[in-house]
Structure formats: structure tokens, C-alpha cells
Amino acid sequence: MNDHPLLHAVRTYAREFIDLRRDIHGHPELSFGEHRTAELVASRLKSWGYEVECGLGGTGVVGRLRKGSGRRALGLRADMDALPIQEATGLPYASRNPGVMHACGHDGHTAMLLCAARVLAESGGFSGTLNLIFQPAEEYGTDDSGAVRMMADGLFQKYPCDAIFAMHNMPGWPRGRLVFREGAMMASSDKVCITLEGCGGHGALPHKAADPVVAAASLVMALQTVVSRNVDPQDTAVVTVGVLRAGHANNVIPQSARLELSVRTLDPEVRRLVEQRIEALVHAQAQSFGVTARIDYRRGYAVLVNSCAETEFARLIGEELLGADRIERQGPALTGSEDFAYMLEKRPGSYLLIGNGEGDEAGACMVHNPGYDFNDENLAIGAAYWVLLARRFLA
């Protein structure tokens, strides 16, 4: 099948933005510290004629471009922050900042949207208002993330959007394949910190102590029943105990033990059920071992839910650009999390994936891995997708 003419046009810009992507990759910045990246984004947008506001939500940037007399407004969002990971790719453009790495492809997301921004500024093809949202701190992990702060600073009041869209690369899918899903697309993410307080003592005299380690061990196993015995098998939930700390010496029963959990669900009701069952189990297990429990249940990102009409529109754009055989109409939900979920609670829209590579392909290394890199062959595809979507939405 022949490529869409727009892909050929966008590829003439690609080299510039691959170089830009690699520059961003070499200078990664953590959440709310994206000063260099934000300045780079803002300067490019201004040079192409966008109205630009900086500092929204801390280090966020919004570029607005109006053309024609159309009244509709579209929001396209890219994330900018990196992760606290030491890069191990050995690439010539690898991170110059020790312990910080673009291990999730936000450098590529930013470059794709900037490439589309230039094409749309120079060639137009739409009538209405285009709002390009470059968001900080997607990796922040709490309900005070970049999306939340940008909205608290008046994002949608200053820049009204009839719909919003975002795209994320995904290793494990063939390079350039577009994956759509209506409904719940990504999971909520909650962090639970549990402290079990017992009575320390000599390891040789356990009957003189109340052992929080035994209680913690039992609790780890009991928590597995929340998913297997309380959640409907047709629903999705994950309860992972990622931290278990207690004691410093083999012959000492410690005073306390600490567990930290990651909890993921794809439905708000299931989320509430899991929270209730965890709290009940923790206190019941603690009481049964003669220790006490404190629970710090921290709600993180919400379930990301794609609206049906906007997702179908997004699919049609994918089919027009690449053909029906190169898109996935209803891909599987993911148990990872995304703070774009908060924007979708305020505006209709859709979040889609672009395959980064599978098997032996370049780009197949999973995100959040020291060996990951964004697949530059996706840059023209992603940018062309944004250009076509903007032109069709603002026709």
C-alpha cells in the first residue's frame, strides 16, 4: 500500500526534529524541572507564529494558533519530563545528566508535536484554534502532577478545547502501528504505606515479643486474596507489595515492619472495593498477631477513560493516514497509569499508542528500562497523524 501524501510531506521535516529529539534526550529533566526543555519548546513555537504562554503548572508551555473563522478548538498534549534512571544505552546522544534519563519517550512525544506544530503553522489547512499543550511532570505519580497543576492554573479556561488528544509510544507493538481503545484505557494508580507496630525482643524469646515480621509475612500472602477472591474475575486489579522492611539483626525481633503497595484498577468501583478490602485485611491480620497497624492510603492517578465519539474519530484519522491494516481498533487496556486521565475527566478526548517496535526491532526495549530509546522512525508518522487530525477536526 502506498503511503499517504502527507507522510511524504512531513518526512521532509523529520531530520530536523530527530536531531531536536536527540538533543532533548541528551539533556533530560525531572518533573517540574523541565526548564531547558520548556525554553526550547517555547522558542520554537514563537518562531513559527504561535501565541505562547510559559510557566503554566510550573514549567508547562501552551502554544495557540488561530487560523480562519472556525469556532472549534482542539487540544493536543505532549509530556516533557524524564525519569530518575541511569541510562545504559551507550548511544552517542545518551543522557549527560547522571541518574536522569528519557526512559519513557517523552523526548519523542515532544518532538513529534513540535514537528506537527511547524507543519501546521507553515501549511495551515484548518480553520479554528489549535492549542498545543506541552505538559510537565507526567511521571510525578501523585494527584498533584503536571496535568493537575496546569488545569489548576486555568488551562481549559484560558485555552478552551472542544476535545483533547494525546499519544504515547509503546514497545511490544510493531513500529508505527497505532493502537486505539474506547472506554477504560489505563489504570488508576494508588500507593499504600502500611506500618505494623509490635513489641520488639530477643530472637531466642519470641513468646516475650509481638513479632511484626510474622504479621507482615502473613499480610503479604493475605493481600493476594483481594484480587483472587474479592474482585470479579472479569474485572482487572493488581495489588503488588514492592517494599517490605523490618529489622537489622538476625537475633532481634524488631519493633515494627513497613510494607509499601502499588494498587491498580480499571474501574472506579473496583478501586473503592480494593481499598476497602485492603484496609479491612490489614487491621484484621494485625489484630490476629497482636500488633497494631497504621495505613497511609494515597490515591494517585485516576482511571484513564477515552470517550467513544472522539476515539472513533481518532481511529478514522489513523485509517486515513496508514490504512486499516496498520491500526488496532480496540487494543487491550493497560495497567500502567497516566495523568492525562485528569484532562479527560474535564474534556472529551482520546489517548492512543504508537508502536515503538517488537521482537528484534529497534525500539522493542520496554519503557522505564535503562536500555530504552524512542524509535526515531516514528517521528514522521506521529507528527503526520497530529497534522491530519488537526485538519480534520478543525475543517
PyMOL commands that set and color helices and strands:
alter all, ss='L'
color gray80, all
select helices_A, chain A and resi 5-26+35-47+106-123+138-140+146-152+155-158+206-208+212-230+268-288+308-322+324-326+340-346+378-393
alter helices_A, ss='H'
color red, helices_A
select strands_A, chain A and resi 51-56+60-67+73-79+128-135+163-171+178-179+183-186+188-197+201-202+237-246+252-253+256-265+292-299+304-306+327-328+349-357
alter strands_A, ss='S'
color yellow, strands_A
deselect
rebuild
show_as cartoon
